[in-house]
């Protein structure tokens, strides 16, 4: 089924979107304290995603004052990430504790 949009038009739209995204990054990196900005995301070549566990460990690794104070939390995150991967490989789906997780309600 044809959408009426040529592949050239799709590529051009993708290029404009990519330029816009690069523009946002440039604006962020030009600001003071730009060393505090770190972009994480999907790596198509490796087929991996950044998990919440990775994000917490990354912050602990990047913030000098957290290193020794958050060592136990970092280890917990590393263990949880490994357990989640193990469950996924064994069962072919996410651990229900992760898949059904929601923010706690306020009391």
Buried (B, 14 or more C-beta within 10 A) or exposed (E): EEEEEEEEEEEEEEEEEEEEEEEEEEEEEEEEEEEEEEEEEEEEEEEEEEBEBBEBBBBBEEEEEBEEEBEEEBEBBBEBBEBBEEBEEEEEEEBEEBEEEEEEEEE
